[in-house]
Amino acid sequence: MQNVTKDNFLSVLKGDKGKMSRIGSGKVVESGPHDNIFINFVDHGQPGALYFPKPKLFYADTLIRTFREMYDQRKYRKIVFYIEACHAGSMFDGMLDDDKSIMAITASGPQESSYATYCDSNSGEYSTCLGDLFSVTWMENWDKSVVRQQDVAEFTLERQILNTKDPIIRKLLKKEIDHKKKMKQLVDKIIKAIYKKVAKEMPGVAAKIGTLEKPAYLPLNMDMFQCIVNRITDKCFSVSELTK
């Protein structure tokens, strides 16, 4: 826990390899103007600050100042910062700039608890609380939605359509959904063609990997995986572009 400090957190976020060179894994966020960053922070909080083990208080103005530095240095395209802590909203309330492409999601408002849940007997063998009300409710609601992993993007956009009355935004969202569906259909068609060819020419391999409907989850061979991805990128389309 001695390395879990606010200074190290900020060094990782800003991509400062020098400061992190002999600390932990030494890894930092090596991001640029086309990268999206997701940050998940779970701990305690008080109005205007979050807690770290050493030194404890991490103040809101330090976080906002860091975001402004990252924006000026073109360290990201978009940032989503999720905080599960009491008074988490106070880290952004009245301070987060509207024009910096940062979305803050907090488990509590500026002046409220985040309400721990699944505590005591509900935590099984653990004598603790397993989550806060906002996060747990979010996950439970997501489970009820029964959305396949490959359909999450469209599901999210469809929810955005339901939550806006702006006809222009609705039209843009529908256009994006159509684009994602078309790209998914293209990928499915190519993958099915590849599998069909493999199954025909190498029945032994087909037996090991299972079917498209019920694949066998084998250990990932990175050399083979990279070879396949590079081949598809060279001959068909850029895999990394599919999410855009």
C-alpha positions as CSV (number, residue, x, y, z in Angstrom):
1,M,0.0,0.0,0.0
2,Q,3.0,2.4,0.4
3,N,3.0,3.1,-3.3
4,V,-0.7,3.9,-3.5
5,T,-0.3,7.7,-3.1
6,K,-2.0,10.7,-4.8
7,D,1.4,11.7,-6.3
8,N,1.9,8.3,-7.9
9,F,-1.7,8.3,-9.1
10,L,-1.2,11.7,-10.8
11,S,2.2,10.6,-12.3
12,V,0.5,7.5,-13.8
13,L,-2.3,9.6,-15.2
14,K,0.0,12.2,-16.7
15,G,2.3,9.5,-18.2
16,D,5.4,10.5,-16.2
17,K,7.7,7.5,-16.7
18,G,10.6,9.1,-14.9
19,K,8.7,9.4,-11.6
20,M,7.3,5.9,-11.8
21,S,10.4,4.1,-13.1
22,R,11.2,2.3,-9.9
23,I,7.7,2.2,-8.4
24,G,5.5,-0.9,-8.8
25,S,5.3,-2.0,-12.4
26,G,6.4,1.4,-13.7
27,K,3.5,1.5,-16.1
28,V,1.9,4.8,-16.9
29,V,-0.9,6.0,-19.1
30,E,0.8,6.6,-22.5
31,S,-2.0,8.4,-24.2
32,G,-2.3,10.9,-27.0
33,P,-5.0,13.1,-28.6
34,H,-6.9,10.1,-30.1
35,D,-7.1,8.1,-26.9
36,N,-10.1,7.7,-24.6
37,I,-9.3,7.2,-20.9
38,F,-11.5,5.5,-18.2
39,I,-10.6,5.9,-14.6
40,N,-12.3,4.0,-11.8
41,F,-11.7,5.3,-8.2
42,V,-13.1,3.4,-5.2
43,D,-12.3,4.6,-1.7
44,H,-13.5,7.1,1.0
45,G,-14.3,10.7,0.5
46,Q,-15.2,14.0,2.2
47,P,-16.4,17.3,0.8
48,G,-13.8,18.5,-1.7
49,A,-11.4,15.6,-1.3
50,L,-10.8,11.8,-1.8
51,Y,-8.7,9.6,0.5
52,F,-5.5,7.8,-0.4
53,P,-3.5,5.7,2.2
54,K,-0.5,8.0,2.1
55,P,-0.8,11.0,2.3
56,K,-4.5,10.8,2.8
57,L,-6.3,13.8,1.3
58,F,-6.5,14.3,-2.5
59,Y,-8.1,17.6,-3.1
60,A,-10.5,18.5,-5.9
61,D,-8.5,21.5,-7.2
62,T,-5.5,19.2,-7.7
63,L,-7.5,16.8,-9.8
64,I,-9.1,19.6,-11.9
65,R,-5.7,21.3,-12.4
66,T,-4.3,17.9,-13.6
67,F,-7.1,17.5,-16.1
68,R,-6.4,21.0,-17.5
69,E,-2.7,20.2,-17.9
70,M,-3.6,16.9,-19.7
71,Y,-6.0,18.8,-22.0
72,D,-3.4,21.5,-22.9
73,Q,-0.8,18.8,-23.6
74,R,-3.4,16.8,-25.8
75,K,-3.1,13.7,-23.6
76,Y,-6.6,12.4,-24.4
77,R,-9.6,12.5,-26.6
78,K,-12.2,11.9,-24.0
79,I,-12.1,10.9,-20.3
80,V,-14.7,9.1,-18.2
81,F,-14.0,9.3,-14.5
82,Y,-16.1,7.1,-12.2
83,I,-15.8,7.6,-8.5
84,E,-17.4,5.5,-5.8
85,A,-16.9,7.4,-2.5
86,C,-18.9,9.6,-0.2
87,H,-19.2,13.2,-1.3
88,A,-17.8,12.2,-4.7
89,G,-19.8,14.8,-6.5
90,S,-17.8,17.5,-4.7
91,M,-14.7,16.7,-6.7
92,F,-16.4,18.2,-9.8
93,D,-19.3,20.3,-8.7
94,G,-18.8,23.9,-10.0
95,M,-15.2,23.1,-11.0
96,L,-15.2,20.7,-14.0
97,D,-14.9,22.6,-17.3
98,D,-17.6,22.0,-19.8
99,D,-15.3,22.2,-22.8
100,K,-12.6,19.6,-21.8
101,S,-14.4,16.4,-23.0
102,I,-14.6,14.9,-19.5
103,M,-17.5,13.0,-18.2
104,A,-17.7,12.5,-14.4
105,I,-19.9,9.8,-12.9
106,T,-20.2,9.8,-9.1
107,A,-21.9,7.4,-6.7
108,S,-22.9,10.3,-4.5
109,G,-23.7,14.0,-4.6
110,P,-21.4,16.7,-3.1
111,Q,-23.1,16.5,0.3
112,E,-24.2,12.9,0.7
113,S,-23.0,9.5,1.6
114,S,-22.5,6.8,-1.0
115,Y,-24.4,4.4,1.2
116,A,-22.5,1.1,1.6
117,T,-24.5,-2.0,0.9
118,Y,-24.2,-5.8,0.9
119,C,-22.8,-5.6,4.4
120,D,-22.4,-8.0,7.3
121,S,-24.5,-11.1,6.7
122,N,-25.1,-10.1,3.1
123,S,-21.3,-10.2,2.4
124,G,-21.0,-13.9,3.1
125,E,-17.7,-14.9,4.6
126,Y,-16.4,-11.3,4.4
127,S,-16.9,-9.0,7.4
128,T,-17.2,-5.9,5.2
129,C,-19.4,-4.1,2.7
130,L,-19.0,-5.3,-0.9
131,G,-20.2,-2.2,-2.6
132,D,-22.0,1.1,-2.5
133,L,-25.7,1.6,-3.4
134,F,-25.2,3.4,-6.7
135,S,-22.7,0.9,-8.2
136,V,-24.5,-2.2,-7.0
137,T,-27.9,-0.9,-8.3
138,W,-26.2,-0.1,-11.6
139,M,-24.8,-3.6,-12.0
140,E,-28.0,-5.3,-10.9
141,N,-30.0,-3.2,-13.4
142,W,-27.5,-4.1,-16.1
143,D,-27.8,-7.8,-15.3
144,K,-31.6,-7.5,-15.7
145,S,-31.2,-5.9,-19.2
146,V,-29.7,-9.2,-20.5
147,V,-27.6,-7.4,-23.2
148,R,-25.1,-9.5,-25.1
149,Q,-21.5,-8.2,-25.0
150,Q,-21.5,-7.6,-28.7
151,D,-24.7,-5.5,-28.5
152,V,-23.6,-3.2,-25.7
153,A,-22.7,-0.3,-28.0
154,E,-26.1,-0.3,-29.8
155,F,-27.9,-0.7,-26.5
156,T,-26.2,2.3,-25.0
157,L,-27.0,4.5,-28.0
158,E,-30.6,3.3,-28.0
159,R,-30.9,4.4,-24.3
160,Q,-29.5,7.8,-25.3
161,I,-32.2,8.1,-28.0
162,L,-34.8,7.5,-25.3
163,N,-33.3,10.2,-23.1
164,T,-33.3,13.0,-25.6
165,K,-36.0,14.9,-27.4
166,D,-33.7,16.8,-29.7
167,P,-34.5,15.5,-33.2
168,I,-31.0,16.3,-34.6
169,I,-29.3,14.3,-31.8
170,R,-31.8,11.4,-32.3
171,K,-31.1,11.4,-36.0
172,L,-27.3,11.3,-35.4
173,L,-27.6,8.5,-32.9
174,K,-29.7,6.4,-35.2
175,K,-27.2,7.0,-38.0
176,E,-24.4,5.8,-35.6
177,I,-26.4,2.7,-34.6
178,D,-27.0,1.8,-38.3
179,H,-23.2,2.2,-39.0
180,K,-22.3,-0.1,-36.1
181,K,-24.8,-2.7,-37.1
182,K,-23.5,-2.7,-40.7
183,M,-19.9,-3.1,-39.5
184,K,-20.9,-5.9,-37.2
185,Q,-22.7,-7.7,-40.0
186,L,-19.5,-7.3,-42.2
187,V,-17.3,-8.7,-39.4
188,D,-19.7,-11.6,-38.8
189,K,-19.8,-12.4,-42.5
190,I,-16.0,-12.5,-42.7
191,I,-15.6,-14.5,-39.5
192,K,-18.1,-17.1,-40.7
193,A,-16.3,-17.4,-44.0
194,I,-13.0,-17.9,-42.2
195,Y,-14.5,-20.5,-39.9
196,K,-16.1,-22.4,-42.8
197,K,-12.8,-22.6,-44.6
198,V,-10.9,-23.7,-41.5
199,A,-13.6,-26.4,-40.7
200,K,-13.4,-27.7,-44.3
201,E,-9.6,-27.8,-44.7
202,M,-8.6,-28.5,-41.1
203,P,-11.3,-30.6,-39.3
204,G,-9.0,-31.5,-36.5
205,V,-8.6,-27.8,-35.6
206,A,-12.3,-27.2,-36.0
207,A,-13.0,-29.9,-33.4
208,K,-10.7,-28.2,-30.9
209,I,-12.1,-24.6,-31.3
210,G,-15.8,-25.6,-31.3
211,T,-18.5,-23.8,-33.3
212,L,-19.3,-20.2,-33.7
213,E,-22.4,-20.7,-31.6
214,K,-20.5,-22.7,-28.9
215,P,-16.8,-21.8,-29.1
216,A,-14.2,-23.6,-27.0
217,Y,-12.4,-21.1,-24.7
218,L,-8.8,-22.0,-25.2
219,P,-5.7,-20.2,-23.8
220,L,-4.9,-17.2,-26.1
221,N,-1.9,-17.8,-28.3
222,M,-0.6,-14.2,-28.7
223,D,1.6,-14.9,-31.7
224,M,-1.2,-16.5,-33.6
225,F,-3.7,-13.8,-32.5
226,Q,-1.4,-11.0,-33.7
227,C,-0.8,-12.8,-37.0
228,I,-4.6,-13.1,-37.6
229,V,-5.4,-9.5,-36.6
230,N,-2.5,-8.2,-38.8
231,R,-3.7,-10.3,-41.7
232,I,-7.3,-9.1,-41.4
233,T,-6.1,-5.5,-41.1
234,D,-3.9,-5.8,-44.3
235,K,-6.4,-7.7,-46.4
236,C,-9.8,-6.6,-45.2
237,F,-10.2,-3.7,-42.8
238,S,-8.6,-2.1,-39.7
239,V,-9.9,-3.9,-36.6
240,S,-9.1,-0.8,-34.5
241,E,-11.4,1.3,-36.7
242,L,-14.5,-0.8,-36.0
243,T,-15.3,1.0,-32.7
244,K,-15.2,4.5,-34.3
